[in-house]
Amino acid sequence: MLKRNKLELEHVNEALKCEKLKAEEEALALCKDLDIPKDLMNTREEVFDTDLSRLKSESLDLKLRLESLVSENNQLLEKAHKAKFDLTENRRWNSSSETLD
């Protein structure tokens, strides 16, 4: 009877070992399946970081260009106001000259 119990236990033990091996193989396969999305995620994160850096740089360049254009616009407005003032003064001068003639 003990021999039979021993044989049954050995048989159950072998069956459990086989189940453990199958479970480990499945776990390994699942880990490999997870590596693909992880690699994809890492690649996309790198692309995102690169794009973010590029966009920050472009944004800074555009901000500097905008500031330059605003400054240039202000200078042109000042010149336009001065030209308008000079034109008004010239018209007054011409008008007074014509009156004197």
C-alpha positions in Angstrom: 0.0 0.0 0.0 2.9 2.4 0.8 4.5 1.6 -2.5 1.2 2.3 -4.3 0.9 5.7 -2.4 4.5 6.4 -3.2 4.0 5.7 -6.9 0.8 7.8 -7.0 2.6 10.7 -5.3 5.5 10.4 -7.7 3.0 10.4 -10.6 1.2 13.5 -9.2 4.6 15.1 -8.6 5.6 14.5 -12.3 2.2 15.9 -13.4 2.7 19.0 -11.2 6.3 19.4 -12.6 4.9 19.3 -16.2 2.2 21.8 -15.3 4.8 24.1 -13.7 7.0 23.9 -16.9 3.9 24.7 -19.0 3.0 27.6 -16.8 6.6 28.9 -16.9 6.7 28.6 -20.7 3.4 30.5 -20.9 4.7 33.2 -18.5 7.9 33.5 -20.7 5.8 33.8 -23.8 3.7 36.5 -22.2 6.8 38.4 -21.1 8.0 38.2 -24.7 4.6 39.4 -25.9 4.9 42.3 -23.4 8.4 43.2 -24.7 7.0 44.2 -28.1 4.6 46.8 -26.7 7.3 48.0 -24.3 9.8 48.4 -27.2 7.1 50.2 -29.3 6.3 52.5 -26.3 10.0 53.3 -25.8 10.4 54.1 -29.5 7.4 56.3 -29.5 8.5 58.0 -26.4 11.9 58.8 -28.0 10.1 60.1 -31.1 7.8 62.2 -28.9 10.8 63.6 -26.9 12.6 64.4 -30.2 9.5 66.1 -31.7 8.9 68.0 -28.4 12.4 69.3 -28.4 12.1 70.3 -32.1 8.8 72.0 -31.5 10.1 73.9 -28.5 13.0 75.1 -30.6 10.7 76.2 -33.4 8.4 77.9 -31.0 11.4 79.9 -29.5 12.5 80.8 -33.1 9.0 81.9 -34.0 8.7 84.0 -30.7 12.0 85.7 -31.5 10.9 86.4 -35.1 7.6 87.7 -33.9 9.4 90.1 -31.4 11.6 91.2 -34.2 8.7 91.9 -36.5 6.8 93.8 -33.8 9.9 95.9 -33.2 10.2 96.5 -37.0 6.5 97.3 -37.2 6.9 99.9 -34.4 9.8 101.5 -36.2 7.8 101.7 -39.4 4.9 103.2 -37.6 7.2 105.9 -36.1 8.6 106.6 -39.6 5.1 106.8 -41.0 4.0 109.2 -38.2 7.1 111.3 -38.8 6.5 111.3 -42.6 2.9 112.3 -42.0 4.0 115.1 -39.7 6.7 116.3 -42.2 4.1 116.2 -45.0 1.7 118.3 -43.0 4.5 120.8 -42.2 5.5 120.9 -45.9 1.9 121.6 -46.9 1.7 124.4 -44.4 5.0 125.9 -45.7 3.8 125.6 -49.3 0.5 127.1 -48.4 2.1 130.0 -46.6 4.6 130.5 -49.5 1.7 130.6 -52.0 -0.1 133.1 -49.9 3.0 135.3 -49.8 3.4 135.2 -53.6 
